[in-house]
Structures are given as structure tokens and as C-alpha cells.
């Protein structure tokens, strides 16, 4: 019985399936049934309003003791007269054709309608697939597999027995069709045929977004279909349609997904920044290594060039020392010659060829005496015969020493053999003592490893000084070959 405007206005908002708009009154059994029949045809309602209205209609019908089992079947049958199967049924007709293609068609799921029971993976909450989400995800059904568990009680994604080839939205349902692999799975196909009146579909989805993960039912606003399963109707979440939703990622909201994507971008940016820093460090290290190698190679070349001259200086010093010549402890020729050899080697180790010697402890060779002859030449008194004789003897000695020095120089210049074991300078002895290195005795040699370890442990020694120390030890024959 239709309500008058006055009667409608007198009803409270709670007596309508859409309280905010006072649409579809449900105050008595007759109007509850009418509201159910008119819901899909009522204009001006959003998808969510229709979902909520359907919930209120079903709840009110339950309160009034109305039997609703035939409602959806009646509505579904009226959707499309060309649909062969009944609601909640899976029809697999016996049609001739490809030996490995057995056709099927049926209703996959309902849209804008809450499930009767919580599907697997939903955390105990019912779900609603909105029409907008269904339309967007519909193309993802094409080519997806159909799986079946041998006892038809659940999903089994590893046991795929068919393929979905078509999907359409018909009223509040998604209809699909395709074929089963009859030749590959003959036992499964025969079993499905024998039980077809008891079977239905269960859909499988991923990439799920929900409006509110805490709501019950949860409203699915976006998803991707990954397949479907064939199973018994009583195993389904949608008992009225024989369909169940498998939503293993159902609790992941859009906000969480956006946060994860943002975090992933930050991680990528950080990775790019760190990679850039590492590249710069490696480039700098490579450049420093190249410079160090250049310096080492230059040092080797210079050392090879000056070594014969440094060795000659040390040979000359050794010969003079043996004959008791120039042995003054501070300004002696022996000490000066060895200091000059050390200076040549140190400069070469640092990549330079020395062109002058700064002197040892400020000492430079000089003449501190004047001869009597010079005094006479400068207007001094003439020397007596005894002094002249003494002067003559001195000149002879000087001449003899000059000849001896010349011979020593010639010998040093022609000496190409290893002069044997050499000594190190006092400065070098001081550096070795500082590093805790004791020179070996009786012809022994220091280990390369031991020397490197001692020099690295000695604070304050820069790389060049370490190289100079090892160079002198090597040239003195005191260091093992590398």
C-alpha cells in the first residue's frame, strides 16, 4: 500500500532504507519487500548508499521474520533471461569441441553487497566489492586461471584446471566464462560435472585497498583479480551466490600502501646518494693511488740514477777512514762524504735530484790557516831557512796527499761492484731507534714485514720519511728483498 506524503513525512528517519534522503520506507513487511525490489531502480543513490540500504533492508526483514532466501535468486534470474544457469549455480554444459577445452559459465561474485560470512584472509570481517572497483578490475579477470582442490572444499592455487576467457557485469553480479582442461584433468572435470548443482565460484584478489580496515563489512575500493576456484556452495562466504572471496591482503589500506611507496622512494634516494659518495671516495682514492705510484716510480728512477754516485762517496769515505784521513768527529771529510750520500738518497726517495748540498750541521769546507809564503807575499817578514825547509816538506806532503786523494777518487769512480755492507747515518740511526728497530749484526738483514710494522706503529713518521728509512736500509744491504 502506497504511503501518502503526510504518512511518509510522519515516519522517523530510522524507518527508511536510506535515512538521510528518506528513500525506501521499511516500517512494515510489505514496504521491506517493496524496498528490496525497488532498490536497484531508485535514482539519485550512490553505490555506497545502495550498499548500506541493502544492509538495512535485510536487517529489517530479519527483525520482521521475513524469509529472504528467494530474494536474490529472483532478482538474479531477472537480470538477463539469456543466462543459462540459476543463481548460485555453476553450469558446465556437455558441448562438442576441442578435446582439451570444456566450456563453463557462471556468476563469480556479487557487487555492492556484503558477504554473508567473513572470507579467508579478511581478519574475521565481511567484505563488500563496490561497483566502481569491480568495473576497474574486470579486465584483470581475462586469462586468469581456475583452480580446484580435489575434494572441492577450498582453493588450491597450485592445481590450475582451466582459464577465464570472458567477464561481464550483469546487474549486481560479475559473470564469467571460459574452459576447463578436460584432457589434462579428466578426473577433476568429471567430478565437477557430477556435482555441478552443488558448486560455485570463489574469487581470488590481490593489491587490495579498503576504505576502512576496521569496518565490518570492509568496503573494497580497488583490487586486482588473480583467478578463481571451484568449490562447494557451503564453503563460500556468499552463501546466497555460492561465491567466496580470498583476501589475504585485505587489511592493507590505501594509506599504508602510499606510506610504503614513500618509504621506498626515500630508500632509493638514500641509496643514490650513498652510491654517489662511494663513487667520489673511490675516484679520490684512485687519484691518490696514482699520484703515490707516480712518486714511487719517480723515486725508483732517481734512486737508480744517484746510487752509483752515493756509493762512490761512501767508498771514498771508507777508504779515507781506513787510511786515517778526514776523520774529524764534527767537520771531517769522512762524515761529510757520508752525509752527502745520505742527502742524495733522501732527495731521490722524495722524487727529486739534489743539485746542492746544504752542508752537515752548518759546516762547509774552508781554509782556516794562511801559509807563511802568503804572509811574505802580503808584505810580511821573510822566513828563515829552517822555516822554508819546513814549508817545503809540508808542500811535499800536500802533494802526496793530493795524489792519494786523486787515486781514491779514480778508484771510487771506476768501482762498479757493490761496496759491500754499508752503514747508516746518525740521523737514520736516531729514526730507527725511535721506531724501535735494532740493526742486525754479523751480516743479518731486517724483515720487510717487521720494518713496515715498526714504522706504522711509530707515531709522527710521515710516508715520505718511512720510504726514506727503508731506502737507506735497502741501500745499506740491511733489508731483505721484498
Secondary structure, DSSP 8 states (H G I E B T S, - for coil): ----HHHHHHS-GGGEEEGGGTEEE-SSHHHHHHHHHHGGG-TT--HHHHHHHHHHHHHHHHHTT---TTHHHHHHHTT-TT--S-TT-EE-----S-TT-EEEEEEEEESSS--SS--BTSTT--EEE-HHHHHHHGGGGTT-EEEE-TTSSS--TT-EEEEEEEEEEETTEEEEEEEE-TTTSHHHHHHHHHTGGGEEEEEEEEEEEES-TTSSSEEEEEEEEEEEEEEEGGG-SBTTTTBEEE-TTTT--HHHHHHHHHHHHHHHHHHHHHHHHHHHHHHHHHHHHHHHHHHHHHHHHHHHHHHHHHHHHHHHHHHHHHTT-S--TTT-HHHHHHHHHHHHHHHHHTT--------BTTB--------HHHHHHTT-----HHHHHHHHHHHHHHHHHHHHHHHHHHHHHH--S---S----HHHHHHHHHTT----STT--B-HHHHHHHHHHSTT--HHHHHHHHHHHHHTT-B---
